[in-house]
Structures are given as C-alpha cells and as structure tokens.
Amino acid sequence: MNGPAGSQTHPDAAGRYSDAAHRMSDTVTTHLLGQGQAAVGRWLAFRLSDGVGDSTLYDTRADAIRHQLHEQQCVYVVITPDGMTPHSAEVMLRFARQAYDNGMRLTDPDAERRHGRTSLVDPTAAIVRGHL
C-alpha cells in the first residue's frame, strides 16, 4: 500500500525509509532525549498521511485519540525505552493504513487493563517484540 503520491511505505533498494517514518522516529527520539524516562509509556499521535505528530504526550492511547479530529487518520505510538527506529515507524504506518483501509480498528492495549478484556492485536507490542 502506498501513502500520499511520491511517498513510499517500504525501504527502497538503498534501505531508505519514507519521510513520514523518519519524522515519527525523530519525534519519539526528541521526546526521549528531552524528557528521559518521564516520556516512556506515554503516547503520541501521528498523521498517516505524512508522519507529522501533534508533539503532545498523552497518558493513554484513548487520550491521544480523543484529541484528534479523526481517529483513523492517525497512528498512535507508545514510547518505549528503546525509542522507535525508522523501520518500526514504517511498519506501524503500513499496518495502520492497511487496517483502516480494510475497515478495521486498532486495539487499545490499555483497554485490557481497564476492562479485563484480551486484545486480539496489539501492534505496538508486536513491533517491540519484533513480530511485525
């Protein structure tokens, strides 16, 4: 799946990732460098169209969604101690775009803790574990 005209969702032959993926990775790194451990476990929202975030750290994914105009125009990322590589950002963008294009919603890993339910897919955790 491709994003906006001229963008790429996979690394090219030279291993380069899209500008959107680099923006996401850079934003996560900036928050980690600026706030250290205080940023870990907080959420960011990034537009699927270009990887631009609103630069606000949210306590929960639900809070991040609530502050966006349209839930399905963004991907929501939790900050981990290791940050986010451009590769992981590219995978998150591709996964979210494909899920939304197919009428799916991404699960909220916080919902399980709040409601005692088991999530079917937690893409953030899968990426952190290297499964996506």
N, CA, C and O atoms as CSV, one atom per row, in Angstrom:
chain,resi,resn,atom,element,x,y,z
A,1,MET,N,N,0.850,-1.173,0.000
A,1,MET,CA,C,0.000,0.000,0.000
A,1,MET,C,C,0.884,1.220,0.000
A,1,MET,O,O,1.916,1.251,0.670
A,2,ASN,N,N,0.494,2.191,-0.725
A,2,ASN,CA,C,1.252,3.428,-0.783
A,2,ASN,C,C,0.515,4.529,-0.064
A,2,ASN,O,O,-0.715,4.539,-0.011
A,3,GLY,N,N,1.267,5.453,0.487
A,3,GLY,CA,C,0.702,6.626,1.133
A,3,GLY,C,C,0.456,7.695,0.093
A,3,GLY,O,O,0.082,7.383,-1.037
A,4,PRO,N,N,0.658,8.960,0.455
A,4,PRO,CA,C,0.458,10.048,-0.497
A,4,PRO,C,C,1.364,9.887,-1.705
A,4,PRO,O,O,2.382,9.198,-1.648
A,5,ALA,N,N,0.980,10.532,-2.797
A,5,ALA,CA,C,1.767,10.447,-4.028
A,5,ALA,C,C,3.225,10.771,-3.755
A,5,ALA,O,O,3.541,11.766,-3.102
A,6,GLY,N,N,4.106,9.926,-4.260
A,6,GLY,CA,C,5.533,10.163,-4.110
A,6,GLY,C,C,6.120,9.609,-2.827
A,6,GLY,O,O,7.340,9.620,-2.662
A,7,SER,N,N,5.293,9.126,-1.914
A,7,SER,CA,C,5.847,8.575,-0.673
A,7,SER,C,C,6.029,7.073,-0.847
A,7,SER,O,O,5.500,6.482,-1.789
A,8,GLN,N,N,6.760,6.471,0.042
A,8,GLN,CA,C,6.976,5.040,-0.026
A,8,GLN,C,C,6.649,4.431,1.325
A,8,GLN,O,O,6.801,5.082,2.358
A,9,THR,N,N,6.205,3.198,1.321
A,9,THR,CA,C,5.880,2.531,2.568
A,9,THR,C,C,6.856,1.409,2.875
A,9,THR,O,O,6.759,0.779,3.928
A,10,HIS,N,N,7.781,1.153,1.987
A,10,HIS,CA,C,8.816,0.142,2.195
A,10,HIS,C,C,10.161,0.807,1.937
A,10,HIS,O,O,10.239,1.768,1.172
A,11,PRO,N,N,11.223,0.307,2.567
A,11,PRO,CA,C,12.526,0.891,2.240
A,11,PRO,C,C,12.852,0.645,0.777
A,11,PRO,O,O,12.475,-0.378,0.205
A,12,ASP,N,N,13.556,1.592,0.183
A,12,ASP,CA,C,13.958,1.403,-1.208
A,12,ASP,C,C,15.193,0.504,-1.259
A,12,ASP,O,O,15.631,-0.020,-0.235
A,13,ALA,N,N,15.737,0.335,-2.432
A,13,ALA,CA,C,16.874,-0.570,-2.612
A,13,ALA,C,C,18.073,-0.166,-1.762
A,13,ALA,O,O,18.888,-1.010,-1.392
A,14,ALA,N,N,18.180,1.119,-1.455
A,14,ALA,CA,C,19.299,1.584,-0.630
A,14,ALA,C,C,18.978,1.506,0.853
A,14,ALA,O,O,19.792,1.917,1.679
A,15,GLY,N,N,17.797,0.981,1.209
A,15,GLY,CA,C,17.439,0.830,2.617
A,15,GLY,C,C,16.870,2.080,3.250
A,15,GLY,O,O,16.789,2.172,4.475
A,16,ARG,N,N,16.472,3.051,2.428
A,16,ARG,CA,C,15.923,4.293,2.968
A,16,ARG,C,C,14.434,4.129,3.238
A,16,ARG,O,O,13.732,3.423,2.514
A,17,TYR,N,N,13.967,4.789,4.283
A,17,TYR,CA,C,12.563,4.741,4.650
A,17,TYR,C,C,11.899,6.065,4.274
A,17,TYR,O,O,12.573,7.045,3.953
A,18,SER,N,N,10.576,6.076,4.318
A,18,SER,CA,C,9.826,7.264,3.929
A,18,SER,C,C,10.108,8.431,4.866
A,18,SER,O,O,10.555,8.246,5.998
A,19,ASP,N,N,9.842,9.614,4.381
A,19,ASP,CA,C,9.979,10.813,5.218
A,19,ASP,C,C,9.058,10.707,6.431
A,19,ASP,O,O,9.422,11.120,7.532
A,20,ALA,N,N,7.867,10.153,6.224
A,20,ALA,CA,C,6.915,10.004,7.333
A,20,ALA,C,C,7.508,9.141,8.450
A,20,ALA,O,O,7.374,9.471,9.628
A,21,ALA,N,N,8.157,8.043,8.083
A,21,ALA,CA,C,8.766,7.160,9.081
A,21,ALA,C,C,9.901,7.873,9.822
A,21,ALA,O,O,10.036,7.737,11.038
A,22,HIS,N,N,10.698,8.616,9.096
A,22,HIS,CA,C,11.786,9.364,9.742
A,22,HIS,C,C,11.234,10.433,10.683
A,22,HIS,O,O,11.778,10.641,11.768
A,23,ARG,N,N,10.164,11.108,10.281
A,23,ARG,CA,C,9.561,12.120,11.167
A,23,ARG,C,C,9.096,11.485,12.473
A,23,ARG,O,O,9.338,12.021,13.555
A,24,MET,N,N,8.423,10.332,12.364
A,24,MET,CA,C,7.940,9.656,13.566
A,24,MET,C,C,9.103,9.251,14.465
A,24,MET,O,O,9.075,9.503,15.669
A,25,SER,N,N,10.111,8.635,13.893
A,25,SER,CA,C,11.280,8.202,14.659
A,25,SER,C,C,11.962,9.389,15.329
A,25,SER,O,O,12.332,9.320,16.501
A,26,ASP,N,N,12.126,10.466,14.590
A,26,ASP,CA,C,12.780,11.664,15.140
A,26,ASP,C,C,11.970,12.271,16.288
A,26,ASP,O,O,12.540,12.725,17.280
A,27,THR,N,N,10.652,12.277,16.153
A,27,THR,CA,C,9.810,12.847,17.208
A,27,THR,C,C,9.906,12.026,18.486
A,27,THR,O,O,10.025,12.585,19.576
A,28,VAL,N,N,9.856,10.705,18.360
A,28,VAL,CA,C,9.983,9.840,19.532
A,28,VAL,C,C,11.348,10.056,20.187
A,28,VAL,O,O,11.434,10.183,21.408
A,29,THR,N,N,12.403,10.099,19.394
A,29,THR,CA,C,13.761,10.314,19.917
A,29,THR,C,C,13.863,11.656,20.631
A,29,THR,O,O,14.472,11.745,21.697
A,30,THR,N,N,13.279,12.690,20.059
A,30,THR,CA,C,13.304,14.020,20.678
A,30,THR,C,C,12.654,13.997,22.055
A,30,THR,O,O,13.180,14.579,23.004
A,31,HIS,N,N,11.515,13.329,22.164
A,31,HIS,CA,C,10.838,13.240,23.466
A,31,HIS,C,C,11.678,12.451,24.474
A,31,HIS,O,O,11.756,12.823,25.645
A,32,LEU,N,N,12.297,11.377,24.026
A,32,LEU,CA,C,13.144,10.591,24.924
A,32,LEU,C,C,14.356,11.386,25.388
A,32,LEU,O,O,14.718,11.344,26.563
A,33,LEU,N,N,14.980,12.107,24.472
A,33,LEU,CA,C,16.152,12.900,24.842
A,33,LEU,C,C,15.766,14.069,25.752
A,33,LEU,O,O,16.499,14.408,26.681
A,34,GLY,N,N,14.631,14.672,25.484
A,34,GLY,CA,C,14.211,15.835,26.261
A,34,GLY,C,C,13.625,15.500,27.612
A,34,GLY,O,O,13.800,16.256,28.568
A,35,GLN,N,N,12.922,14.362,27.711
A,35,GLN,CA,C,12.215,14.057,28.949
A,35,GLN,C,C,12.644,12.755,29.598
A,35,GLN,O,O,12.194,12.432,30.697
A,36,GLY,N,N,13.494,12.016,28.941
A,36,GLY,CA,C,14.011,10.778,29.518
A,36,GLY,C,C,12.904,9.799,29.869
A,36,GLY,O,O,11.941,9.629,29.121
A,37,GLN,N,N,13.057,9.161,31.018
A,37,GLN,CA,C,12.115,8.135,31.456
A,37,GLN,C,C,10.696,8.666,31.646
A,37,GLN,O,O,9.740,7.892,31.612
A,38,ALA,N,N,10.551,9.966,31.843
A,38,ALA,CA,C,9.201,10.542,32.003
A,38,ALA,C,C,8.375,10.386,30.728
A,38,ALA,O,O,7.146,10.428,30.784
A,39,ALA,N,N,9.027,10.207,29.584
A,39,ALA,CA,C,8.313,10.036,28.314
A,39,ALA,C,C,7.910,8.584,28.072
A,39,ALA,O,O,6.982,8.319,27.308
A,40,VAL,N,N,8.598,7.647,28.713
A,40,VAL,CA,C,8.341,6.221,28.483
A,40,VAL,C,C,6.939,5.863,28.962
A,40,VAL,O,O,6.529,6.214,30.068
A,41,GLY,N,N,6.218,5.157,28.102
A,41,GLY,CA,C,4.857,4.741,28.433
A,41,GLY,C,C,3.796,5.756,28.034
A,41,GLY,O,O,2.601,5.489,28.164
A,42,ARG,N,N,4.219,6.904,27.554
A,42,ARG,CA,C,3.274,7.933,27.090
A,42,ARG,C,C,3.024,7.732,25.602
A,42,ARG,O,O,3.792,7.046,24.928
A,43,TRP,N,N,1.968,8.321,25.094
A,43,TRP,CA,C,1.512,8.106,23.725
A,43,TRP,C,C,1.657,9.348,22.869
A,43,TRP,O,O,1.532,10.471,23.355
A,44,LEU,N,N,1.921,9.136,21.595
A,44,LEU,CA,C,1.965,10.191,20.582
A,44,LEU,C,C,1.016,9.824,19.445
A,44,LEU,O,O,0.783,8.646,19.174
A,45,ALA,N,N,0.476,10.838,18.791
A,45,ALA,CA,C,-0.374,10.640,17.616
A,45,ALA,C,C,0.344,11.201,16.398
A,45,ALA,O,O,0.880,12.309,16.440
A,46,PHE,N,N,0.355,10.434,15.311
A,46,PHE,CA,C,0.998,10.846,14.066
A,46,PHE,C,C,0.012,10.691,12.916
A,46,PHE,O,O,-0.701,9.691,12.837
A,47,ARG,N,N,-0.031,11.676,12.026
A,47,ARG,CA,C,-0.880,11.579,10.843
A,47,ARG,C,C,-0.358,10.485,9.917
A,47,ARG,O,O,0.846,10.387,9.679
A,48,LEU,N,N,-1.254,9.678,9.407
A,48,LEU,CA,C,-0.867,8.633,8.459
A,48,LEU,C,C,-0.381,9.219,7.143
A,48,LEU,O,O,0.433,8.606,6.452
A,49,SER,N,N,-0.866,10.377,6.800
A,49,SER,CA,C,-0.535,10.973,5.506
A,49,SER,C,C,0.923,11.398,5.391
A,49,SER,O,O,1.517,11.296,4.318
A,50,ASP,N,N,1.508,11.878,6.502
A,50,ASP,CA,C,2.863,12.430,6.404
A,50,ASP,C,C,3.750,12.192,7.630
A,50,ASP,O,O,4.897,12.641,7.653
A,51,GLY,N,N,3.237,11.494,8.646
A,51,GLY,CA,C,4.040,11.189,9.830
A,51,GLY,C,C,4.247,12.356,10.772
A,51,GLY,O,O,5.057,12.266,11.694
A,52,VAL,N,N,3.536,13.446,10.561
A,52,VAL,CA,C,3.652,14.598,11.449
A,52,VAL,C,C,2.796,14.337,12.688
A,52,VAL,O,O,1.643,13.916,12.593
A,53,GLY,N,N,3.396,14.602,13.860
A,53,GLY,CA,C,2.670,14.437,15.111
A,53,GLY,C,C,2.293,15.772,15.700
A,53,GLY,O,O,2.801,16.815,15.287
A,54,ASP,N,N,1.392,15.735,16.674
A,54,ASP,CA,C,0.995,16.985,17.323
A,54,ASP,C,C,1.944,17.347,18.466
A,54,ASP,O,O,1.762,18.372,19.123
A,55,SER,N,N,2.951,16.514,18.702
A,55,SER,CA,C,4.008,16.742,19.702
A,55,SER,C,C,3.504,16.780,21.138
A,55,SER,O,O,4.225,17.220,22.034
A,56,THR,N,N,2.288,16.330,21.365
A,56,THR,CA,C,1.756,16.252,22.716
A,56,THR,C,C,1.927,14.830,23.224
A,56,THR,O,O,1.617,13.871,22.518
A,57,LEU,N,N,2.418,14.696,24.443
A,57,LEU,CA,C,2.496,13.381,25.077
A,57,LEU,C,C,1.187,13.139,25.818
A,57,LEU,O,O,0.753,13.967,26.619
A,58,TYR,N,N,0.570,12.008,25.546
A,58,TYR,CA,C,-0.699,11.650,26.181
A,58,TYR,C,C,-0.474,10.501,27.150
A,58,TYR,O,O,0.400,9.660,26.940
A,59,ASP,N,N,-1.262,10.472,28.203
A,59,ASP,CA,C,-1.137,9.403,29.198
A,59,ASP,C,C,-1.648,8.064,28.674
A,59,ASP,O,O,-1.129,7.009,29.039
A,60,THR,N,N,-2.662,8.110,27.823
A,60,THR,CA,C,-3.242,6.877,27.293
A,60,THR,C,C,-3.484,7.031,25.795
A,60,THR,O,O,-3.509,8.140,25.263
A,61,ARG,N,N,-3.659,5.904,25.138
A,61,ARG,CA,C,-3.994,5.913,23.718
A,61,ARG,C,C,-5.353,6.574,23.531
A,61,ARG,O,O,-5.559,7.327,22.579
A,62,ALA,N,N,-6.271,6.292,24.434
A,62,ALA,CA,C,-7.610,6.892,24.349
A,62,ALA,C,C,-7.538,8.417,24.407
A,62,ALA,O,O,-8.278,9.099,23.698
A,63,ASP,N,N,-6.652,8.955,25.248
A,63,ASP,CA,C,-6.481,10.413,25.310
A,63,ASP,C,C,-5.954,10.952,23.988
A,63,ASP,O,O,-6.407,11.992,23.510
A,64,ALA,N,N,-4.994,10.239,23.398
A,64,ALA,CA,C,-4.428,10.676,22.112
A,64,ALA,C,C,-5.505,10.687,21.029
A,64,ALA,O,O,-5.577,11.620,20.230
A,65,ILE,N,N,-6.331,9.660,21.006
A,65,ILE,CA,C,-7.410,9.583,20.016
A,65,ILE,C,C,-8.401,10.719,20.216
A,65,ILE,O,O,-8.826,11.361,19.255
A,66,ARG,N,N,-8.763,10.961,21.463
A,66,ARG,CA,C,-9.759,11.990,21.786
A,66,ARG,C,C,-9.354,13.374,21.278
A,66,ARG,O,O,-10.219,14.197,20.976
A,67,HIS,N,N,-8.063,13.637,21.183
A,67,HIS,CA,C,-7.577,14.955,20.782
A,67,HIS,C,C,-7.333,15.093,19.281
A,67,HIS,O,O,-6.825,16.121,18.832
A,68,GLN,N,N,-7.688,14.073,18.499
A,68,GLN,CA,C,-7.521,14.142,17.040
A,68,GLN,C,C,-8.880,14.385,16.391
A,68,GLN,O,O,-9.916,14.026,16.951
A,69,LEU,N,N,-8.869,14.990,15.221
A,69,LEU,CA,C,-10.126,15.230,14.518
A,69,LEU,C,C,-10.764,13.935,14.033
A,69,LEU,O,O,-11.982,13.772,14.107
A,70,HIS,N,N,-9.925,12.997,13.527
A,70,HIS,CA,C,-10.422,11.732,13.006
A,70,HIS,C,C,-9.480,10.623,13.455
A,70,HIS,O,O,-8.304,10.621,13.091
A,71,GLU,N,N,-9.987,9.685,14.240
A,71,GLU,CA,C,-9.167,8.598,14.775
A,71,GLU,C,C,-8.397,7.866,13.692
A,71,GLU,O,O,-7.215,7.571,13.867
A,72,GLN,N,N,-9.048,7.570,12.579
A,72,GLN,CA,C,-8.438,6.722,11.568
A,72,GLN,C,C,-7.530,7.468,10.593
A,72,GLN,O,O,-7.105,6.897,9.588
A,73,GLN,N,N,-7.236,8.705,10.870
A,73,GLN,CA,C,-6.250,9.434,10.076
A,73,GLN,C,C,-4.897,9.480,10.787
A,73,GLN,O,O,-3.951,10.105,10.308
A,74,CYS,N,N,-4.824,8.814,11.931
A,74,CYS,CA,C,-3.590,8.827,12.727
A,74,CYS,C,C,-3.202,7.419,13.147
A,74,CYS,O,O,-4.021,6.500,13.175
A,75,VAL,N,N,-1.934,7.287,13.469
A,75,VAL,CA,C,-1.424,6.083,14.108
A,75,VAL,C,C,-0.948,6.524,15.496
A,75,VAL,O,O,-0.406,7.617,15.656
A,76,TYR,N,N,-1.155,5.668,16.485
A,76,TYR,CA,C,-0.868,6.017,17.875
A,76,TYR,C,C,0.262,5.131,18.373
A,76,TYR,O,O,0.207,3.906,18.259
A,77,VAL,N,N,1.284,5.766,18.925
A,77,VAL,CA,C,2.519,5.076,19.283
A,77,VAL,C,C,2.835,5.326,20.745
A,77,VAL,O,O,2.813,6.465,21.213
A,78,VAL,N,N,3.129,4.250,21.460
A,78,VAL,CA,C,3.584,4.385,22.844
A,78,VAL,C,C,5.110,4.466,22.822
A,78,VAL,O,O,5.763,3.743,22.070
A,79,ILE,N,N,5.668,5.337,23.637
A,79,ILE,CA,C,7.123,5.493,23.686
A,79,ILE,C,C,7.712,4.404,24.569
A,79,ILE,O,O,7.307,4.226,25.718
A,80,THR,N,N,8.669,3.687,24.016
A,80,THR,CA,C,9.378,2.642,24.758
A,80,THR,C,C,10.776,3.145,25.111
A,80,THR,O,O,11.249,4.107,24.505
A,81,PRO,N,N,11.444,2.517,26.074
A,81,PRO,CA,C,12.794,2.978,26.460
A,81,PRO,C,C,13.789,2.960,25.300
A,81,PRO,O,O,14.749,3.732,25.296
A,82,ASP,N,N,13.565,2.082,24.315
A,82,ASP,CA,C,14.470,1.973,23.171
A,82,ASP,C,C,14.128,2.948,22.056
A,82,ASP,O,O,14.854,3.021,21.065
A,83,GLY,N,N,13.044,3.696,22.192
A,83,GLY,CA,C,12.649,4.635,21.148
A,83,GLY,C,C,11.993,3.928,19.986
A,83,GLY,O,O,11.416,2.852,20.143
A,84,MET,N,N,12.085,4.541,18.811
A,84,MET,CA,C,11.478,3.973,17.611
A,84,MET,C,C,12.416,4.182,16.441
A,84,MET,O,O,12.839,5.304,16.163
A,85,THR,N,N,12.735,3.103,15.760
A,85,THR,CA,C,13.574,3.201,14.569
A,85,THR,C,C,12.707,3.591,13.369
A,85,THR,O,O,11.489,3.417,13.405
A,86,PRO,N,N,13.320,4.112,12.320
A,86,PRO,CA,C,12.542,4.366,11.105
A,86,PRO,C,C,11.869,3.094,10.574
A,86,PRO,O,O,10.762,3.151,10.039
A,87,HIS,N,N,12.541,1.956,10.724
A,87,HIS,CA,C,11.938,0.697,10.287
A,87,HIS,C,C,10.639,0.422,11.049
A,87,HIS,O,O,9.615,0.116,10.438
A,88,SER,N,N,10.677,0.528,12.372
A,88,SER,CA,C,9.477,0.297,13.176
A,88,SER,C,C,8.376,1.286,12.828
A,88,SER,O,O,7.202,0.920,12.768
A,89,ALA,N,N,8.752,2.537,12.598
A,89,ALA,CA,C,7.770,3.547,12.220
A,89,ALA,C,C,7.137,3.198,10.874
A,89,ALA,O,O,5.927,3.343,10.700
A,90,GLU,N,N,7.950,2.742,9.926
A,90,GLU,CA,C,7.444,2.355,8.606
A,90,GLU,C,C,6.449,1.208,8.739
A,90,GLU,O,O,5.404,1.215,8.089
A,91,VAL,N,N,6.767,0.228,9.573
A,91,VAL,CA,C,5.878,-0.910,9.784
A,91,VAL,C,C,4.571,-0.448,10.433
A,91,VAL,O,O,3.493,-0.895,10.039
A,92,MET,N,N,4.658,0.431,11.412
A,92,MET,CA,C,3.448,0.944,12.068
A,92,MET,C,C,2.570,1.688,11.072
A,92,MET,O,O,1.357,1.486,11.046
A,93,LEU,N,N,3.163,2.537,10.260
A,93,LEU,CA,C,2.396,3.277,9.255
A,93,LEU,C,C,1.703,2.321,8.287
A,93,LEU,O,O,0.513,2.466,8.008
A,94,ARG,N,N,2.447,1.353,7.781
A,94,ARG,CA,C,1.897,0.403,6.818
A,94,ARG,C,C,0.768,-0.416,7.447
A,94,ARG,O,O,-0.278,-0.623,6.832
A,95,PHE,N,N,0.992,-0.874,8.669
A,95,PHE,CA,C,-0.011,-1.687,9.356
A,95,PHE,C,C,-1.292,-0.884,9.584
A,95,PHE,O,O,-2.387,-1.366,9.293
A,96,ALA,N,N,-1.161,0.331,10.098
A,96,ALA,CA,C,-2.331,1.160,10.382
A,96,ALA,C,C,-3.083,1.508,9.106
A,96,ALA,O,O,-4.312,1.446,9.075
A,97,ARG,N,N,-2.361,1.872,8.056
A,97,ARG,CA,C,-3.010,2.207,6.781
A,97,ARG,C,C,-3.796,1.024,6.241
A,97,ARG,O,O,-4.941,1.175,5.814
A,98,GLN,N,N,-3.180,-0.155,6.259
A,98,GLN,CA,C,-3.858,-1.342,5.743
A,98,GLN,C,C,-5.061,-1.706,6.604
A,98,GLN,O,O,-6.116,-2.060,6.077
A,99,ALA,N,N,-4.914,-1.622,7.909
A,99,ALA,CA,C,-6.034,-1.951,8.802
A,99,ALA,C,C,-7.204,-1.004,8.559
A,99,ALA,O,O,-8.340,-1.449,8.397
A,100,TYR,N,N,-6.931,0.290,8.533
A,100,TYR,CA,C,-8.003,1.260,8.328
A,100,TYR,C,C,-8.614,1.125,6.935
A,100,TYR,O,O,-9.830,1.237,6.785
A,101,ASP,N,N,-7.787,0.886,5.911
A,101,ASP,CA,C,-8.300,0.714,4.556
A,101,ASP,C,C,-9.237,-0.486,4.450
A,101,ASP,O,O,-10.110,-0.524,3.582
A,102,ASN,N,N,-9.055,-1.461,5.332
A,102,ASN,CA,C,-9.883,-2.665,5.321
A,102,ASN,C,C,-10.994,-2.623,6.373
A,102,ASN,O,O,-11.579,-3.654,6.709
A,103,GLY,N,N,-11.277,-1.436,6.885
A,103,GLY,CA,C,-12.397,-1.263,7.815
A,103,GLY,C,C,-12.143,-1.730,9.223
A,103,GLY,O,O,-13.088,-1.894,9.996
A,104,MET,N,N,-10.898,-1.950,9.580
A,104,MET,CA,C,-10.581,-2.421,10.932
A,104,MET,C,C,-10.231,-1.238,11.830
A,104,MET,O,O,-9.932,-0.142,11.358
A,105,ARG,N,N,-10.277,-1.490,13.125
A,105,ARG,CA,C,-9.786,-0.527,14.108
A,105,ARG,C,C,-8.656,-1.209,14.852
A,105,ARG,O,O,-8.691,-2.417,15.084
A,106,LEU,N,N,-7.659,-0.434,15.221
A,106,LEU,CA,C,-6.558,-0.981,16.002
A,106,LEU,C,C,-6.984,-1.065,17.459
A,106,LEU,O,O,-7.697,-0.194,17.957
A,107,THR,N,N,-6.550,-2.104,18.130
A,107,THR,CA,C,-6.943,-2.290,19.525
A,107,THR,C,C,-6.190,-1.345,20.437
A,107,THR,O,O,-5.119,-0.842,20.097
A,108,ASP,N,N,-6.766,-1.117,21.589
A,108,ASP,CA,C,-6.164,-0.274,22.608
A,108,ASP,C,C,-5.609,-1.178,23.699
A,108,ASP,O,O,-6.386,-1.800,24.424
A,109,PRO,N,N,-4.285,-1.270,23.838
A,109,PRO,CA,C,-3.729,-2.155,24.867
A,109,PRO,C,C,-4.121,-1.730,26.280
A,109,PRO,O,O,-4.099,-2.556,27.193
A,110,ASP,N,N,-4.474,-0.473,26.479
A,110,ASP,CA,C,-4.908,-0.021,27.802
A,110,ASP,C,C,-6.301,-0.541,28.140
A,110,ASP,O,O,-6.641,-0.662,29.317
A,111,ALA,N,N,-7.118,-0.852,27.125
A,111,ALA,CA,C,-8.487,-1.312,27.363
A,111,ALA,C,C,-8.495,-2.620,28.136
A,111,ALA,O,O,-9.371,-2.846,28.971
A,112,GLU,N,N,-7.531,-3.474,27.866
A,112,GLU,CA,C,-7.462,-4.748,28.584
A,112,GLU,C,C,-7.299,-4.502,30.078
A,112,GLU,O,O,-7.947,-5.160,30.892
A,113,ARG,N,N,-6.454,-3.579,30.433
A,113,ARG,CA,C,-6.244,-3.277,31.855
A,113,ARG,C,C,-7.476,-2.619,32.470
A,113,ARG,O,O,-7.813,-2.870,33.627
A,114,ARG,N,N,-8.144,-1.772,31.680
A,114,ARG,CA,C,-9.326,-1.073,32.202
A,114,ARG,C,C,-10.538,-1.979,32.301
A,114,ARG,O,O,-11.326,-1.859,33.239
A,115,HIS,N,N,-10.700,-2.895,31.333
A,115,HIS,CA,C,-11.926,-3.676,31.242
A,115,HIS,C,C,-11.724,-5.174,31.419
A,115,HIS,O,O,-12.697,-5.928,31.398
A,116,GLY,N,N,-10.506,-5.615,31.588
A,116,GLY,CA,C,-10.252,-7.034,31.774
A,116,GLY,C,C,-10.444,-7.866,30.525
A,116,GLY,O,O,-10.642,-9.077,30.621
A,117,ARG,N,N,-10.391,-7.254,29.360
A,117,ARG,CA,C,-10.551,-7.969,28.100
A,117,ARG,C,C,-9.182,-8.282,27.504
A,117,ARG,O,O,-8.184,-7.632,27.817
A,118,THR,N,N,-9.162,-9.262,26.664
A,118,THR,CA,C,-7.937,-9.604,25.958
A,118,THR,C,C,-8.006,-9.011,24.555
A,118,THR,O,O,-8.976,-9.232,23.831
A,119,SER,N,N,-6.981,-8.263,24.174
A,119,SER,CA,C,-6.916,-7.671,22.839
A,119,SER,C,C,-6.529,-8.724,21.823
A,119,SER,O,O,-5.732,-9.615,22.117
A,120,LEU,N,N,-7.089,-8.627,20.627
A,120,LEU,CA,C,-6.724,-9.552,19.567
A,120,LEU,C,C,-5.376,-9.200,18.963
A,120,LEU,O,O,-4.548,-10.083,18.739
A,121,VAL,N,N,-5.143,-7.911,18.695
A,121,VAL,CA,C,-3.888,-7.472,18.095
A,121,VAL,C,C,-3.423,-6.215,18.800
A,121,VAL,O,O,-4.160,-5.231,18.872
A,122,ASP,N,N,-2.224,-6.237,19.315
A,122,ASP,CA,C,-1.595,-5.055,19.882
A,122,ASP,C,C,-0.376,-4.779,19.018
A,122,ASP,O,O,0.704,-5.302,19.294
A,123,PRO,N,N,-0.532,-3.949,17.951
A,123,PRO,CA,C,0.569,-3.783,17.002
A,123,PRO,C,C,1.815,-3.175,17.622
A,123,PRO,O,O,2.926,-3.501,17.204
A,124,THR,N,N,1.661,-2.306,18.601
A,124,THR,CA,C,2.833,-1.695,19.226
A,124,THR,C,C,3.669,-2.742,19.934
A,124,THR,O,O,4.890,-2.776,19.777
A,125,ALA,N,N,3.024,-3.595,20.712
A,125,ALA,CA,C,3.755,-4.636,21.430
A,125,ALA,C,C,4.386,-5.621,20.461
A,125,ALA,O,O,5.498,-6.096,20.691
A,126,ALA,N,N,3.680,-5.932,19.373
A,126,ALA,CA,C,4.220,-6.860,18.388
A,126,ALA,C,C,5.475,-6.298,17.737
A,126,ALA,O,O,6.430,-7.035,17.493
A,127,ILE,N,N,5.482,-5.011,17.456
A,127,ILE,CA,C,6.657,-4.394,16.865
A,127,ILE,C,C,7.813,-4.379,17.844
A,127,ILE,O,O,8.952,-4.661,17.472
A,128,VAL,N,N,7.523,-4.051,19.095
A,128,VAL,CA,C,8.578,-4.023,20.111
A,128,VAL,C,C,9.200,-5.404,20.242
A,128,VAL,O,O,10.410,-5.524,20.438
A,129,ARG,N,N,8.386,-6.445,20.134
A,129,ARG,CA,C,8.902,-7.822,20.236
A,129,ARG,C,C,9.505,-8.302,18.918
A,129,ARG,O,O,10.078,-9.390,18.863
A,130,GLY,N,N,9.382,-7.504,17.855
A,130,GLY,CA,C,9.952,-7.868,16.567
A,130,GLY,C,C,9.103,-8.821,15.747
A,130,GLY,O,O,9.616,-9.502,14.859
A,131,HIS,N,N,7.786,-8.878,16.039
A,131,HIS,CA,C,6.921,-9.807,15.329
A,131,HIS,C,C,6.261,-9.200,14.101
A,131,HIS,O,O,5.641,-9.928,13.326
A,132,LEU,N,N,6.372,-7.887,13.897
A,132,LEU,CA,C,5.762,-7.277,12.701
A,132,LEU,C,C,6.851,-6.698,11.835
A,132,LEU,O,O,6.566,-6.136,10.777
